[in-house]
Amino acid sequence: MSNAASIAIAWLAVAGVFGIYLVSVLRRTKAAAKLVPADRSRWMTTDAEPTKGEPS
């Protein structure tokens, strides 16, 4: 195996690991977002009254 092939395989392996990590983080983030109650989702409560502790 040539040096170029070894380097290409190493880059592909690293990119694959980062890709798998990215997918796992996105899946966990989506699952965690579903656990937040609707009245506590700050980006969704523009028309709602402020909850306790938030400025009015």
Contacts in CASP RR format, 6 or more apart in sequence:
PFRMAT RR
TARGET T0000
AUTHOR 0000-0000-0000
METHOD contacts of the structure
MODEL  1
MSNAASIAIAWLAVAGVFGIYLVSVLRRTKAAAKLVPADRSRWMTTDAEP
TKGEPS
33 41 0 8 1.000
38 44 0 8 1.000
39 45 0 8 1.000
39 48 0 8 1.000
39 51 0 8 1.000
40 51 0 8 1.000
45 51 0 8 1.000
50 56 0 8 1.000
END
